[in-house]
Amino acid sequence: MLPLLSLAADGKEHRFRDAIEELALHFDLTEDERKELLPSGTQATFNNRVGWARTYMKKAGLLESPRRGYFKITEKGMQALSAKRLRG
């Protein structure tokens, strides 16, 4: 979850699809790793995991959705990120 929150630290709106691409590069995923599907075969596992990270952080008040398909860090998210950086 921290890499997604860090990606949003600039305070701008981020498109969810673009965030998936940036995080895949951050984690240096191979094409095969990116294409790996959930057991249901309906969605890529990595995309699903990034989606759940966004959902949990929205529920915690760290991210918000200003419009469909986009997210943005909240003040609470900025505080959490600052606290994490101070602790190491």
TIMARBA-883395 format. One line per 8 residues: number of its first residue (from 1); their letters; for each residue x, y, z of N, C-alpha, C, O. Coordinates in steps of 0.001 Angstrom, whole numbers, plus 524288, in hexadecimal, padded with zeros to 5 digits. Each point is the difference from the previous one (the first is absolute). Example, Ala and Ser with C-alpha at 12.3 -4.5 7.8 and 13.67 -1.06 7.14 Angstrom:
1> as> 83386 7E9C6 81E78 7FC86 804A6 80000 80384 804B0 80000 8040C 7FFED 80299  7FA96 8042D 7FA97 80334 804A6 8003C 7FCFE 80442 802DA 801FD 80454 800A9;
This chain:
1> mlpllsla> 80329 7FB56 80000 7FCD7 804AA 80000 8035A 804F4 80000 7FE87 803F3 7FDAF  805EB 7FBD1 804E3 80358 8049E 80060 801BA 8020D 7FAA9 7FFEC 804BF 7FF3B  801A2 7F7F4 7FD0D 80177 8021E 7FAE6 7FB89 802F2 7FD4B 800F0 803E9 7FD5C  7FA44 7FA40 80347 7FB8B 802BA 7FDB0 7FF25 8053D 802AD 7FEFD 803E9 7FD63  80167 7FC38 807C3 7FF65 804E1 802E1 80466 803C7 7FE95 7FF14 804AE 7FF5E  805A5 7F951 80023 80476 80349 7FE87 7FF53 80249 7FA87 80182 80475 7FF03  7FC3C 7F87E 7FD78 7FF07 801D7 7FAB4 7FC58 804BD 80018 80082 8038C 7FCCB  7FBD7 7FC7B 806DF 7FC29 8043D 8005F 801EA 804A6 80333 7FD2D 803D9 80095;
9> adgkehrf> 80789 7FBDA 8017B 80202 80400 80396 80077 8056D 7FD99 8008D 803D4 802DB  7FF3E 7FC97 7F7FF 80062 80520 7FD82 7FAF8 8032A 80083 7FFDD 80497 7FE95  7FBFD 7F8F4 80374 7FB15 802BC 800DF 7FC99 80096 7FB32 7FBC9 8024B 80051  805ED 7FBB4 7FB44 7FD02 8006C 7FB24 7FC4D 7FB61 7FF65 80087 7FC08 802AA  7FBC1 8048C 7F9CF 7FCA2 7FB9E 7FE98 80322 7FC35 7FCB0 802FC 80191 7FC93  7FC49 7F968 80483 802BA 7FBF5 7FCFF 7FBFE 7FC40 7FDB7 7FC59 7FE53 802A5  8046B 8006A 7F86E 7FC9E 7FC2A 7FD78 8019D 7FA91 801DA 804A0 7FEB2 80008  7F796 7FE33 8017C 8011A 7FAD7 80227 80327 7FCA5 7FC2E 803B4 7FD64 8019D;
17> rdaieela> 7FAEC 802A2 7F972 802CF 7FCDA 7FC14 805BB 801A7 7FF94 80374 7FCB6 7FF65  7FD84 80855 800EC 80567 801EB 7FFC7 8030B 7FE48 804D9 804A2 7FEC1 7FFAE  7F8BB 80130 804CA 80286 7FE52 804DE 8019F 7FA4B 7FFA8 80435 7FE8E 801D5  7F885 7FE3A 7FBDC 8015D 7FA77 7FF4E 80506 7FF84 7FCCC 80379 7FCF5 80158  7FCE2 80609 7FA73 804B1 7FFDB 7FCB3 804D6 801C5 802FD 8041A 7FD83 7FFB3  7FB67 806CB 8032F 80475 80209 802F9 801BE 7FC2B 8043C 804AC 7FF4B 800E5  7F78E 7FE42 801B0 80167 7FC4A 80417 80269 7FB0C 7FDC1 8037B 7FDB6 80266  7FABE 800A1 7F917 80261 7FB70 7FD74 805BB 80122 7FEC5 80358 7FC98 80096;
25> lhfdlted> 7FDC3 8082D 7FDB6 80574 80181 7FF10 80308 8004C 8051E 8047D 7FE4E 80048  7F90C 803DA 803C1 80276 8006D 80529 801AC 7FAA2 80201 80447 7FF62 8021D  7F84F 7FCBE 7FD32 80126 7FAB9 801DD 802F8 7FCBA 7FBFE 8012A 7FB6E 800F3  8000E 806F1 7FA8B 802FD 7FD65 7FBE2 7FD7F 7FACF 7FE6C 802A9 7FC05 7FF90  7F834 80414 7FF97 7FD32 7FB40 7FE88 80104 7FE9B 7FA4E 8006E 8036A 7FCA4  7FFEF 7F79B 8025B 80082 7FE2A 7FAA1 7FA9B 80013 7FD75 7FC06 8008E 802A5  803E8 7FEE2 7F842 7FB04 7FFD9 7FD2A 7FCBC 7FB52 801C9 7FB3E 8006B 8008E  80754 7FB21 80056 7FD2E 7FB60 801D9 7FDA5 800E6 8056B 7FB97 7FE62 80109;
33> erkellps> 80752 8042A 8025F 7FDF5 80128 8053B 7FB49 803A8 7FFA7 7FC39 7FF6E 802EC  80408 8043D 7F990 7FBA9 803B9 7FF5B 7FB31 7FD6B 7FDB1 7FB9E 801AA 80112  80524 7FA4C 7FBC8 7FB9A 7FD60 7FD6C 7FDA5 7FB99 8034E 7FBE2 7FDE9 7FEAA  806B1 800B2 8059B 7FE07 7FBC4 8034E 7FA7D 80151 801E1 7FEF8 80450 801DE  7FD85 7F7DE 7FD99 7FA8A 800E1 80151 7FE91 7FDB9 80550 8028D 7FC6E 801F7  7F95A 805B3 80046 7FDBD 7FDD1 804C3 7FDFC 7FA86 7FEC7 7FF3E 7FEB5 7FB6F  7FFE1 7FE0E 8088C 7FDE0 7FAC4 7FEF5 7FAE2 80014 7FCDB 7FEE0 7FC57 7FD18  7FE19 807C8 8037E 7FB1C 80071 7FD06 80104 800ED 7FA35 7FC98 7FF12 7FCBC;
41> gtqatfnn> 80823 802C6 801FF 8016C 80103 7FA9B 7FDA8 804F0 7FDBF 8002F 800D3 7FB44  7FD9B 8027D 80815 7FD43 804A3 7FE16 80328 80505 80039 7FEA2 803D6 7FD72  80591 7FC2C 80595 802E9 804E1 800BE 805B7 7FEC1 80131 8013F 7FBF0 80241  80234 807AA 7FC2C 8058B 7FF67 8013F 800C1 8009C 805E2 7FDD5 80391 80264  8053A 7F8F7 7FFE6 800E2 80004 805A4 80245 8052A 801DF 7FE41 80217 803F6  80595 7FFFE 7F94A 80277 804DA 801B8 7FC14 8047F 7FFFF 7FFC5 80302 803BF  7FD29 7FD78 7F818 7FC0F 80420 7FFBB 7FC28 7FF80 80487 7FE70 803E8 80255  80013 7F74F 7FEE2 7FC6C 7FF00 8044C 8024F 801BA 80532 7FD53 8026A 8032F;
49> rvgwarty> 8079D 7FC5D 7FDAB 80294 80166 804F2 80083 805E6 8009A 7FF42 80212 80446  80201 800A1 7F77F 80050 805B2 80035 7FA94 80241 80117 7FF7A 803C8 802ED  7FC92 7F9EF 7FAC2 7FAA4 801B7 800F9 7FE6E 7FF64 805AB 7FD8E 8037A 8023F  803D7 7F81B 80016 7FEBA 7FF34 80584 80313 803BB 8037D 7FDEB 801E8 803E4  806F2 7FF26 7FAC9 80312 803CA 8030F 7FD59 80553 7FFDB 7FF9A 802A2 80402  7FE9A 7FEF2 7F76E 7FD40 80503 7FF85 7FAFC 7FFF1 8033F 7FED2 803CB 802B6  7FE47 7F7FC 7FD06 7FB1E 7FF96 802F8 800F2 8006C 805D7 7FD4E 802F1 802AF  8067C 7FA2A 7FF4F 8011C 80026 8059D 801CA 80567 801BD 7FE8A 801CC 80438;
57> mkkaglle> 80497 800CB 7F897 801D9 80536 8017A 7FBA1 80412 7FF97 7FFFD 803D2 802EB  7FC55 7FB67 7F984 7FB7E 8037A 7FFD0 7FCAD 7FF46 804EF 7FE34 803D2 8024F  80100 7F759 7FF44 7FCF1 7FEF0 804B6 802A9 80230 804E0 7FD5D 80187 803B8  807C8 7FEA2 7FC45 802FD 8021C 8046A 8005F 805F8 7FFC9 80201 80271 8039F  7FC16 7FFDF 7F82F 80024 805AD 7FF78 8052B 80228 7FE17 800FC 804B0 80074  8025A 7F7F0 7FD67 80520 801AF 7FE1C 7FFD9 801C6 7FA52 80326 8033C 7FE57  7F92C 7FA9E 7FEB8 7FF31 80177 7FA8A 7FA46 80166 7FF3D 7FC9D 7FE50 802F9  8025F 804C7 7F906 7FA9F 80137 7FE87 7FF7B 7FF85 7FA1F 803E2 80019 7FD2A;
65> sprrgyfk> 7F741 7FF60 80103 7FEF7 7FFA4 7FA62 7FD24 804EA 7FE45 7FB43 8006D 800B7  80798 8034E 7FCFF 7FD78 804CF 7FE47 7FC50 7FF1D 7FB5E 7FC52 802FE 7FF36  804AF 7F8E9 7FDC0 7FCA1 7FE83 7FB9C 8013D 7FA5E 7FE95 803E8 7FDCB 801B9  7F8B8 7FFF6 7FB22 8007F 7FA78 7FEA3 80552 7FED8 7FD79 801AF 802B0 7FC63  800E6 7F938 805A4 804F5 7FE49 7FDBE 804BF 8030F 801C1 80453 7FF0C 7FE21  7FAEE 804A3 80575 80445 80345 801EB 80030 7FFD0 805F6 7FC13 7FEEF 80291  80874 80218 7FF8D 8008E 80065 805A6 803CD 80459 80151 80302 801CB 7FCB5  7FCC6 7FFD4 80822 80337 80455 801DF 80103 7FF25 805CD 7FCA8 7FDFA 802CC;
73> itekgmqa> 807E9 8038C 7FEF7 8014F 7FF6F 80586 7FCE8 80409 80330 7FEF4 8044E 7FE22  7FFA0 7FA49 8069C 7FD56 8039A 80384 803FD 80254 803CC 8048A 7FE6D 80018  7F9B4 8054A 802FA 8036E 8023A 80407 801B0 7FBC2 803D7 80481 7FFD5 801AC  7F7D4 7FCC3 7FFB2 80146 7FBA6 80384 8041D 7FC71 7FD7F 80377 7FE04 802AD  7FC23 80133 7F83E 803D6 7FCE1 7FD29 80562 80280 80016 803F5 7FD57 8009B  7FC23 807CD 7FEC9 80502 802D9 80037 8026F 7FF80 8056C 804BC 7FF50 80080  7F807 80109 80388 801F6 7FF72 80557 80223 7FA85 800EB 8041A 7FF5B 8026D  7F923 7FCB7 7FBA5 801CB 7FA8F 80099 80531 7FF2F 7FD36 80384 7FD6D 80209;
81> lsakrlrg> 7FCEA 804C1 7F95E 804DA 7FF80 7FCF9 8047D 802C4 802BD 80459 7FDF3 8002B  7FAAD 806A5 801F7 8040B 802DB 802EB 801B9 7FCF5 804CA 804A7 7FFBD 80131  7F7A0 7FDFB 8018A 80143 7FCF0 804B3 8034A 7FB3D 7FE83 803B1 7FEA7 802C5  7FAFF 7FED0 7F8E8 802FD 7FB75 7FE32 80596 80198 7FEAD 803B3 7FD37 8014D  7FCE8 80738 7FC24 80547 801CB 7FE84 80346 80158 804D2 804BB 7FF28 80011  7F8B6 802EF 803EF 802D8 8015E 804CD 801C4 7FB23 802F7 8042E 7FFF6 80260  7F89A 7FBF0 7FD78 80151 7FB29 802C6 803E9 7FCAF 7FD05 8027A 7FC88 8023A  7FE12 80483 7F8DC 803E4 7FD09 7FD0C 7FD85 7FCB4 7FC1E 802AD 7FD37 7FD23;
